[in-house]
C-alpha cells in the first residue's frame, strides 16, 4: 500500500501525463491537420484581401503583388502570422522600386486587351493569327509577373532590374516552372469559384505560394531576416598586423 501511494503521484507528474493532455489532442491528429489546412487557406486569403485593397490604385497591382509575396514568404520562413499587415507594410518598399515597371506593364496589358477585343470581331485568317499572338503574349506575361513577385519577395533589398532578370530565368529557364505558374493562375480561380470571394482572395496568392515553393526547391532563399541579432564583437578585440 505504501508503495502504491508513493508511486501514484510520480506517475501523475511524469512527462507522459504532461504530453498526453488536451493540448496534444488539439495540435495532433486530424485536428492538427485541419488547423494546418485552415492556415493555408486563411493566411493567403488575408494577404489576398490586402492585395485587393492595394490594387484599387490600378497601377499599384505589381508592387502589391510583390508585397503579398513578401508577406507570404515571411509567414512560410519566419512564422509571421500577419499577412494582411505584412502586405500593407511592405508595399512602400516595392512601390519605390517597381512603379515604373508597373506603369509599363499596365499600359502593355491594356493594349493587349484592346487588341484582343478589336481582333475578336474581325473575320479572316490574318485576324485569327494576330489574335493568337496577342493571347500568347498574355500567357507569357502571367508567369513572368508571378515570377517577378517571387524573386522580389526573396530579395527585398534588390532592385527592379535584378528582379526582372531573375524572374526571366525563374519563369522561362525551366519550362516546367513557367508552365506550373501559368497552370496555377488559371486553375486556382476555377477551383475556388464555389467559395465566396475565393477567386479574388486566393486566385493570386495561391499561385504565389506555389512560386515560392518552387523557388525554395531550386535554391535556398536569397534573403531571410535573422531570428536573433548577430553577436557583437568584444571591444577588447584588436586587429593584429
N, C-alpha and C positions, 0 to 999 in steps of 0.2 A: 504493500500500500504506500509505504513511504517512497519507494522508487517511482511508482506511478505518479504520485503527487509532485515529485520534483521534475519528472520528465515532461509533464504536460505544458508548463509554462515555457520550457525550452523550445518545444515544437511550435508553440504559438508565436515565438519571437524569431523563428528561423527564417531564412531567405525564401523558402518555398511559400510561406504564408504571405510575405510581402509581394511576391511576384504573381501570385495566383488570385489577386483580388479583382474587384470590378474594373480597375484601371486597365489591367491587361486585357480583359474581355472587350473593353472599348477600343483599344488600339490594335488588337489582334483578331484573327479570324475574318469572317465575312464582313463584320462591322468595320474593321480597319480598312479592308479593301474598298468598301463602299465609300468611306471617308476620303480615301485617296482618289477614287474616281470623281467624287464631287469636287475635290480640289482642282482636278484637271479640267473641270467644266466652269467652276465659279471664278477662278483667277483669270483665265483667258477672257471670260465674259466681262469681268471688271476692267481689264485692260482694253477690251473692245469698246466698252462704254466711254472711257476716256478718249479713245481714238476717234469715235464718232463725234464727240464734243469738240475736239480739236479740228476735225475736218470741216467744220462749219465755215472756216475761212477759205475754203475751196483750194487755194494754192498751198495750204498748210498740210495737205494729206501726206506728203512724203516725209517731212520731219516728224509728223505724228506717227507714221508707220515705224520709223526708226526708234522713236521714243517708246512705243509699245513693245517693240522687240527688246529694247534695253531693259525695260521693267520685267518682262518675262524671263530674260536671262538672269537678272538678279534674283528672281524667285527660284529659278532652277539651280543656280550655283551657290547662292548665298542664303537661301531660305527667307528672303524678304517677302512678306505676305501682304504687300501694299501695292498691287499692280496698278490700281487706279491712280493713287497719288504719285507713284513712281513714274507713270507715263506723263502726268502733268508736270512733274518736277524736271524730267529730262528733256522736255520739249524745247526749252530755250536754247540748250546747248546744240541740239541738232538743227534748229531753225537758223542759227547764225551760220552754220556750215552748209546747209542744204537748200537755202531759199532760192538761189539761182537755179540749181538743178530742178527744184520743184516747179519753178516758172516754165522752164524749157519743157519738162515732161508734161505739164498740164496743157501747154499750147500744142505739143505734138499729139497728145491724146485727143484733144478737141478737133484737130484737123483730121485725124484718122476716123473718128466717129462721123464727122460731117461727110467725108469721102464715102464711107460705107452707106450712109443714108442716101447720098446722091446716086451712087452706082447701083444700089439695090433696085432703083426704079428705072434703070436703063436696060433695054434688051440688047442682045448681041454678045458675041464671043469676047470682044475686047473688054467690055464692061465686066464680064464674069472673071476674066483674068485679073483685071485691076482690083476687083472686089476681093478675090482670093489673096492678092498681095497685101491689101490693107489689113485683112483679118490675120494673115500670117505675122505681120509686124506687131499687132496687138498681142498675139500669142507669144511673141518673143519678149515684149516689154513686161509682161506679167511676172515671169520668173526672174527677170533681171532686177526689177524693183523690190521683189521679195528678198532676193539675194543681197541687194544693196542695204536693206534694213538689217539683215542678219549680220553682215560684215561691220556695219556701223555700230550695232549693239555690242559686238565683241571687241571693238576697238574705239571706244567713245572719245579718246583723245586724238584720233587721227583727223585727216582732212578729207574733203569730198573727193578729191582726185584719187587718193589711195583707196577709198571705199569703192569708187567706181571700178577701178582696175581689179580689186579683189572680187567684186561682185561678178564681173565678166568671167573671171576664172572659175569662181564658185558655181555659177549657173551653167556655163557652157563648156568648160574644160572636160567635165564629165557629163555626158548626155543623160545619165540616169538621174543626177541631181536636178537638172533643169526640168526634166520630164516629171519628176516627183513633185516639185513645187507647182508646176502647171496643173498637174492632176489634182493636187490638194486644193488649189484655188478654184477649180471647177466643181469637185465632188463635195467639198465641205458645205458650201451653201445649199446644195441639193439635199444632203443628208440632214442638215439642221433645220430645213424648212418647216417640219412639223412643230418645232419649238417656237414659242413666242419670241420674236426678235432674234431667233437663232442665227439666221444668215448675217444679220447686221452685227451682232456681238461676237460671233465665233467664225464668221466666214473668212476673216483675215488673220485673226490671232492664232487659230489652229495651224494654218499653213506656216506662220512664223515659228511656232513651236517645232514643227517638222523641220524647218530650215535650220534652226538652232541645234536640233538633234543631229542632223546630217553634218553640220559643221563640226560638232564635237567628235563625230566618228572619223572625220578626215584629219583633224589635228586638234591639239589642246586649245582651250580658249586663249585668245590674244590678250585679254585683259580680265583680271578678276581683282576686286578690292580685297586687300589683306584683312584677315579676321582680326589680327592684333597688330598694333604699330610695331615697326622694327625696333629692335633693342638699340638704345643709344650707346654710342661709344663712350668709354670712360674718359674723363677729362685728363687723367694722368697718362694716357697713351700718347706716345710721341713717335713721330716718324723717324726711323733710323736711316741714315745715309749708307 
